Amino acid sequence: MKPVAFAYERPTVLTDALRLLAEDGDAKVIAGGQSLIPMMNFRLSRPAKLVDINQVKELSYIRKTDAGVALGALVRHQELHEDPLVRELLPVLADAAGEVGHWAIRTRGTLGGSLTHADPASELPAAMVALRAELELQSVDGTRTVPAEEFYLGLLTTDIQPGELLTAVHIPVSSAKSYGFAEFARRPGDFALAGAFVALAENGAAEVTWFGVSGGPERRELDLPADDTARRQRLAEVAQELDPLSEPEYRRQLAVEVAEAAYQNARGRRA
């Protein structure tokens, strides 16, 4: 199928992009288009106008800040995977970005697009929840910052408002935590059937953030026993709290497996 007719704008500065979004509440932002274009072709999305932000170069950056790392919304997935600063300070994010789709998708898809599309099987929204990132949203009326965990409201649903554009992500970097990541997909490049990030603190506390299981990222704070059997039992208990979109028993079993693998990776023992 082909999309319905739409208007097309290609601003080169952020102020123009925000103005165009404010003028038309039905406008959609496009950058990589890896999710939006298929939806338009199937007519699941019918925007009256596309605002192409690829030429808004001020949204394409990876910077070290006093608190951690700042990422522009136009950073491509492959850039996240390969960037030396990300690999040094946020290696778990680099690992996760390398699992997004195939190489062709990673070179076009953008961080902002992935985060706002909010596919429950997507690695990057869950990564932001696990890393306690803050998302910067701008409109002609100003700027607001939303914690990643509060940004995701349900299946393909976020807190972004009409006229707003996700412009940046701010990720704190803590030396007190180690992170691990793991996912399970039927084939390389497929959407994950289940995935998890595990953060381990020096005091033994743990956080598990699941994706691909329910309608969005799910973070849980819990104590994980050092004993393998006891730890898997604890993960199985917590997995029962998840609300899978399909095949609940199978997805919850997968949730335990990916969380255990991510735990081992966080401990430095690659699963």
C-alpha angles and dihedrals in degrees: 000000000000130000123258117259116285141174118248130213128179111192121187099203131050096239091059092048092052091047092053091050091049092051095055120036090192094056119118127208117233129189115138093006093203092135104021099052095054089048090051092047090054088043092238086127122038110180117179090213137023119209107202109205098180091111094051092100094177087075094059112084146107113207139172113233135186090263101037135287132342120205127193118227093243095060108125122231092243090053089055089050095049106030112118094217093052091046090051101044103022107025093158089059091050089051093049094047089055090061095056108115118295130324093266090054093046093053092055105029117090135216093237093049093051094047096049095042087058099197105183091225093053119115100211101059089052090046090056092049091048093048092046092237124177120224120217115216123189135191135160086274096058144273132303132180124219127189109242093239091058093044095068112074102168143302108357088338128122140168094253111127131215110281094022126120125197101233107168147006123217117201122188116220117218125188088197093074137059120203135209132188134196137160140178124222130163092237135007108276095023121120112272116258086204136352139172144196118206124197118194121197126205091250091059097257117137139200123202120195115190129196135178091037106081134010096293145345113323119198123191129183112213146141113258115204118231090229110093096221094045092046094052090048090053091049090049090053092052092044088062087067091062120096107217119205091223141359092021099188093047094045092049091051089050089048089060093048096050092044090052091049091048089049091054090049091051089052089053095253107118110221 
